Amino acid sequence: MSRLRSLAFAYALESLKLRASGAVNTGVEIMKIAALILGIIGGLLGLLGGSFALAVGGVGSAVGAEGAGLVVGGGAVALVVSLIAIIGGALALAKPRLAGTLLILAAIIGVIAVFVAYLAAAALLFIGGILAILAPKDAPAPRIPEPNTEG
């Protein structure tokens, strides 16, 4: 966890240096970073929603409820789509158009799979997808430096 924090801190510091030097169009950079964050958080929320649907479907199967298998199938689809959304979020800096497409598709498919359990995730994924698609391609993605692990 501390490695993740140090990477996040190093990225934020590098981002501030790039802004101060005027080397990066900050509006484009912020759109890409927002898409990355929304995609990853939306994907994690989708994993929770898919897990919830799997649990509800499993309980329904255990008590013999009609249609429980459909809920389990929808939950499984939501889990797979959520993993695709996390991958899409991770691609937001390098390939924003592809990332945006993956995020929007994940939002739509997730809502179809497990409607209510995926709504919060779908909202974040859809907004992140729009931001990623609208970010112009001409701005370079910020470079993520290696953290200083000495002292």
FENTA-V222963 format. One record per residue. N is the residue number from 1. RES is the residue in one small letter. PHI is phi as a letter, one per 20 degrees, with the letter a starting at -180 (999 if undefined). PSI is psi as a letter, one per 40 degrees, with the letter a starting at -180 (none if undefined). BURIAL is I if it has 24 or more other ideal C-beta (glycine too) atoms within 12 Angstrom, else O. Layout:
BEGIN
N_RES_PHI_PSI_BURIAL / N_RES_PHI_PSI_BURIAL
END
This chain:
BEGIN
1_m_999_d_O / 2_s_f_d_O / 3_r_f_d_O / 4_l_f_d_O / 5_r_f_d_O / 6_s_f_d_O / 7_l_f_d_O / 8_a_f_d_O / 9_f_f_d_O / 10_a_f_d_O / 11_y_f_d_I / 12_a_f_d_O / 13_l_f_d_O / 14_e_f_d_I / 15_s_f_d_I / 16_l_f_d_O / 17_k_f_d_O / 18_l_f_d_I / 19_r_f_d_O / 20_a_f_d_O / 21_s_e_e_O / 22_g_m_e_O / 23_a_f_e_O / 24_v_c_h_I / 25_n_f_h_O / 26_t_f_d_O / 27_g_f_d_O / 28_v_f_d_I / 29_e_f_d_I / 30_i_f_d_I / 31_m_f_d_I / 32_k_f_d_I / 33_i_f_d_I / 34_a_f_d_I / 35_a_f_d_I / 36_l_f_d_I / 37_i_f_d_I / 38_l_f_d_I / 39_g_f_d_I / 40_i_f_d_I / 41_i_f_d_I / 42_g_f_d_I / 43_g_f_d_I / 44_l_f_d_I / 45_l_f_d_I / 46_g_f_d_I / 47_l_f_d_I / 48_l_f_d_I / 49_g_f_d_I / 50_g_f_d_I / 51_s_f_d_I / 52_f_f_d_I / 53_a_f_d_I / 54_l_f_d_I / 55_a_f_d_O / 56_v_f_d_I / 57_g_f_d_I / 58_g_f_d_O / 59_v_f_d_O / 60_g_f_d_O / 61_s_f_d_O / 62_a_f_d_O / 63_v_e_e_O / 64_g_m_f_O / 65_a_f_i_O / 66_e_f_h_O / 67_g_n_e_O / 68_a_f_d_O / 69_g_f_d_O / 70_l_f_d_O / 71_v_f_d_I / 72_v_f_d_I / 73_g_f_d_O / 74_g_f_d_I / 75_g_f_d_I / 76_a_f_d_I / 77_v_f_d_I / 78_a_f_d_I / 79_l_f_d_I / 80_v_f_d_I / 81_v_f_d_I / 82_s_f_d_I / 83_l_f_d_I / 84_i_f_d_I / 85_a_f_d_I / 86_i_f_d_I / 87_i_f_d_I / 88_g_f_d_I / 89_g_f_d_I / 90_a_f_d_I / 91_l_e_e_I / 92_a_f_d_I / 93_l_f_d_I / 94_a_e_d_O / 95_k_c_g_I / 96_p_f_d_I / 97_r_f_d_I / 98_l_f_d_I / 99_a_f_d_I / 100_g_f_d_I / 101_t_f_d_I / 102_l_f_d_I / 103_l_f_d_I / 104_i_f_d_I / 105_l_f_d_I / 106_a_f_d_I / 107_a_f_d_I / 108_i_f_d_I / 109_i_f_d_I / 110_g_f_d_I / 111_v_f_d_I / 112_i_f_d_O / 113_a_f_d_I / 114_v_b_f_I / 115_f_i_c_O / 116_v_f_d_O / 117_a_f_e_I / 118_y_d_e_I / 119_l_f_d_I / 120_a_f_d_I / 121_a_f_d_I / 122_a_f_d_I / 123_a_f_d_O / 124_l_f_d_I / 125_l_f_d_I / 126_f_f_d_I / 127_i_f_d_I / 128_g_f_d_I / 129_g_f_d_I / 130_i_f_d_I / 131_l_f_d_I / 132_a_f_d_I / 133_i_f_d_I / 134_l_f_e_O / 135_a_f_h_I / 136_p_f_i_O / 137_k_e_e_O / 138_d_f_e_O / 139_a_e_h_O / 140_p_f_i_O / 141_a_f_i_I / 142_p_f_i_I / 143_r_e_h_O / 144_i_e_h_O / 145_p_f_i_O / 146_e_f_h_O / 147_p_f_i_O / 148_n_e_h_O / 149_t_e_e_O / 150_e_e_h_O / 151_g_l_none_O
END
